[in-house]
């Protein structure tokens, strides 16, 4: 039998991303991609546009376009700093969306993992270890 964990992980990630997108569209009228930009702005703070692009695996212009839309929606504030950089921050509404969505998505994932028969804490621990190993490379 062919070992195909790498392909299974790719399929799982894609399906989880699509499920998260569907859930966020229904609950917050927001795409998962835009939610992830909000999430990383909250995590990384001002001046993090380049880092957000790297973490999401997209280009800086792509993040810039999402920042413009999120700003128009009143979910973030951005102010120019030196050069062509911008300080990004969540608005109160943006913070609320991130807080609610993180809690709901995590609860849904926990239910899914538990329903599969895998202990949630074990899965979470192994996932963090794998990410750590990748970060060390």
N, C-alpha and C positions, 0 to 999 in steps of 0.2 A: 504494500500500500504506500502510495506517495505521501510523504509528510508535507502538509500544506498549511501549517499554522500561520505563516505569513499571509497567505491568501485569505484565510478565515478571519484574521484580524483586520485586514483591509475591508472585507465585506461587512464585518461587524461595525467598524467605525463609520462606514458609509450609511449603514442602516440606522445607527444611533443618531448620526447627524441629521438624516431626513426626518426621523421621529421627533427630534428636538425642534427642528424647523416647523413641523406641523403643529406641535404643542404651542410653541411661542407665537405662531401666527394666530392660532385660536384664542389664546389667553391674553396676549399683549399687542397683537397686530404688528409684530416685529419679526423679521427674519432672524434665523440663527446666526448668520454671518454678521449682521448688525449688532445682535446681542453680544457676540464675542468681542466686538470692538468696544462696546460699553464695558463689558467685564474687564478687559485688559486696561482700559483707561482707569477704572477704579483700582485695579491691582498695582499698576505701574506708576500712576500719577502723571504730573505735567511733563511735557517734552518727550513723551514715549512713543511717538508715532512710528519711528523707525523700528523700535523694539516690537511694537504691536504687529507690524508687517512681518517681521521675522518669525514671531510666534505663530502667526496665522498662515504663514507660507504664501503670502501674497505680496504684491508690489506696494511700494509707498504711495504711488498715485492711486491705487485701489483703495487704500486706507483713507487717503485724502478725500476721495469721493464719498466714502461712507461717513467720514467726519462731517462733511458739508451737509449731508442729509440728516444726520443725527442732530446737528446744530439747528437746522430748520425745524425739526420736530420738537425742539426745546429740551432735548435729553442731555446735551453737553454744552459747555461753554468753551470757546477757544479764543485766545488772544495772542496776537503776534508777540514774539520775543525777538532776540537778536537774529539777524540773518533771515532765513525763510522758515524758521522753526515757529511752532505754535504751542502754547501751554494749553493742555486739554484738561478739563475737569467735568465730572458728572454734575448735572443739576439735581435738585431734590427729586424731581420726577425720574430722572435717569437712575439715581441711587435706589429708588423704590422698585423700579423694574428689575434692576440687577438683583436686589435682595430677594424679591418674590420669586423671580425666575430661577435663581440658584437653588433656593429651597425646594421649589416644586420639581425641577429637573432631577435633583439629587434624590428626592423621595421616589420619583418614578423609576429611576435607575435602580435604587435599592430594592423596590418591589420586583423588578424584572430579574435582577440577580438572584434574589431569594427564591423566586418562582422557578428558576432554573435548577435549584438544588445546590447552588454554590454559596457557601457562607460569605456574606457581604464583606465582613472585616478581612477575611482571607483574600478575597479578590482585590480589595482596595490595597492591601499591603503588598501583594505581588505586583500590582500595577505600578505603585510608587517605586518599588525596587527596580522594575524594568525601566522606568523613566530615568531613575538615578543612574543606572548602568549606561543608558544612552547619553546622558549628560556628561559622563566621564570620558566619552570617546573623543 
